[in-house]
Amino acid sequence: MNAEDTKAAWIEELDAVRRRAMAAGAEPGVASPQQLQGKSGLQIMQAMLAGELPFPHIMQTLDYSLVQIDKGRAVFQGVPQLMHYNPLGSVHGGWYATLLDSALGCAVHTMLEPGQGYTTAELGIHVVRAASMKSGPLRAIGHVVHVGRQLATAEARVVGADGKLYAHGSTTCLVFQAPPR
């Protein structure tokens, strides 16, 4: 598939995900403990993708979305906009960091059992290509490298529809038993 076909497919997939989520009543927010009880991390992420659980406000703020979720893998898509630019006229590093952190953390989340939680202990990113409003949709694709009893690691890449690499990163997450609420 060429870059234009890939771009069109990505836009179509994002539109379909958003339509399904809105039809299910998706809104930004925080899931209640009752909504999460007994669900694995993968089940939670699948419910969020389906619009059955609220999505984080940050996704609305930076206009990006979860588009795919599988065990050990998470994909987010966004398009850099003028509101994401820094004073020098390029996309702020925090935009890349947020997409990467989402893909990394959610990939780890899919590996957790019911009652487990996680938090980012370390996040490293490398921006290797400048993005702009003309870049079109970019995807942060995260995959788990290791999940242990206390630590998990993951890697992610931000790529364009043409396959070009824009940024990459890694994380170490602390895994813990979530306290009862």
C-alpha positions in Angstrom: 0.0 0.0 0.0 1.4 3.4 -0.9 1.5 6.4 1.5 -1.7 8.0 0.2 -3.6 4.7 0.5 -2.2 4.2 4.0 -3.2 7.8 5.0 -6.7 7.3 3.7 -7.0 3.9 5.5 -5.8 5.5 8.8 -8.2 8.4 8.5 -11.1 6.0 7.7 -10.1 3.7 10.7 -10.0 6.7 13.1 -13.4 8.0 11.9 -14.9 4.5 12.4 -13.4 4.2 15.9 -14.8 7.7 16.8 -18.3 6.9 15.4 -18.5 3.6 17.3 -17.3 5.3 20.5 -19.8 8.2 20.2 -22.6 5.8 19.4 -21.8 4.0 22.6 -21.9 7.3 24.6 -18.2 7.8 25.0 -17.2 10.9 26.9 -14.0 12.2 28.5 -13.7 11.3 32.1 -12.3 8.8 34.7 -13.8 5.3 35.0 -15.3 4.5 38.4 -13.9 1.7 40.5 -17.2 -0.2 39.9 -16.6 0.0 36.1 -13.1 -1.4 36.4 -13.7 -4.1 39.0 -12.8 -7.6 37.9 -11.5 -6.4 34.5 -8.0 -7.1 33.2 -6.0 -4.3 31.6 -6.8 -5.6 28.2 -10.6 -5.7 28.9 -10.4 -2.1 30.2 -8.6 -0.9 27.1 -11.0 -2.8 24.8 -13.9 -1.2 26.7 -12.4 2.3 26.3 -11.8 1.7 22.5 -15.5 0.6 22.2 -16.7 3.7 24.0 -18.0 1.7 27.0 -15.6 3.5 29.4 -14.7 7.1 29.4 -11.5 8.2 27.6 -8.9 10.4 29.3 -9.4 14.2 29.0 -5.8 14.5 27.6 -6.9 12.8 24.4 -9.5 15.5 23.8 -7.1 18.3 24.8 -4.4 17.2 22.3 -6.9 15.7 19.8 -5.6 12.2 19.5 -7.3 8.8 19.8 -6.8 5.2 20.6 -7.3 3.3 17.4 -6.1 -0.2 18.1 -5.5 -2.4 21.1 -4.2 -5.9 21.5 -2.4 -7.8 24.2 0.9 -6.1 24.6 0.2 -3.5 21.8 -1.5 -0.1 21.7 -1.8 2.3 18.8 -2.8 6.0 19.1 -3.3 8.4 16.2 -3.1 12.2 16.0 -2.5 15.1 13.6 -0.2 17.9 14.8 -2.0 21.2 14.8 -1.0 24.8 15.2 -2.0 24.6 18.8 0.7 22.0 19.3 3.5 24.3 18.1 6.3 25.7 20.3 7.5 29.3 20.0 10.0 28.3 17.3 7.2 27.1 14.9 7.6 23.4 15.2 5.6 20.7 17.0 6.4 20.8 20.8 8.3 17.8 22.2 5.5 17.4 24.7 3.1 16.4 21.9 5.4 13.5 20.8 6.0 12.6 24.5 2.2 12.4 25.2 1.5 10.2 22.2 4.5 7.9 23.1 3.6 7.8 26.8 0.0 6.8 25.9 1.1 4.0 23.5 3.8 2.8 25.9 1.6 2.8 29.1 -1.5 1.4 27.5 0.6 -1.5 25.9 1.7 -2.3 29.4 -1.8 -1.9 30.7 -3.0 -4.6 28.4 -0.8 -7.1 30.2 -2.1 -6.5 33.7 -4.4 -8.8 35.6 -7.6 -7.6 37.4 -6.6 -5.6 40.4 -3.2 -4.6 39.1 -2.1 -1.0 38.4 0.9 0.7 37.0 2.6 4.0 36.8 5.4 5.4 34.6 8.7 5.3 36.5 10.8 6.4 33.5 10.0 7.8 30.0 12.6 8.5 27.4 11.9 9.9 24.0 13.9 10.8 20.9 12.5 13.1 18.3 14.2 12.4 15.0 12.1 14.3 12.4 10.1 17.5 12.7 6.3 17.2 12.3 4.0 19.9 11.2 0.3 20.4 10.3 1.3 19.2 6.8 2.5 15.8 8.2 -0.9 14.3 8.2 -1.9 11.6 10.7 0.9 10.2 12.8 0.7 7.0 14.8 2.3 6.1 18.0 2.7 2.3 18.0 3.7 0.8 21.4 4.6 -2.8 22.3 5.6 -4.5 25.5 9.1 -5.7 25.8 8.9 -7.3 29.4 6.4 -7.6 32.2 7.5 -8.8 35.6 6.0 -8.8 39.0 7.1 -5.2 39.7 8.5 -3.7 36.5 7.4 -3.6 32.9 9.1 -2.1 29.9 7.8 -1.1 26.5 9.0 0.6 23.3 7.1 2.8 20.8 7.6 4.6 17.6 5.7 7.6 16.1 5.5 7.1 12.3 3.8 8.7 9.4 1.6 7.0 6.8 4.7 7.0 4.5 6.6 4.9 7.0 8.9 7.7 8.1 10.0 7.7 11.7 9.3 10.9 13.6 10.1 9.9 17.2 10.7 6.8 19.3 10.7 6.1 23.0 10.8 3.6 25.8 9.3 3.4 29.3 9.8 1.5 32.5 6.6 1.2 34.5 6.2 0.2 38.2 3.5 -2.6 38.4 1.6 -2.9 41.7 -1.5 -4.3 43.3 -4.1 -1.5 43.2 -5.3 -0.5 46.6 -9.0 -1.1 47.2 -11.2 2.0 46.8 
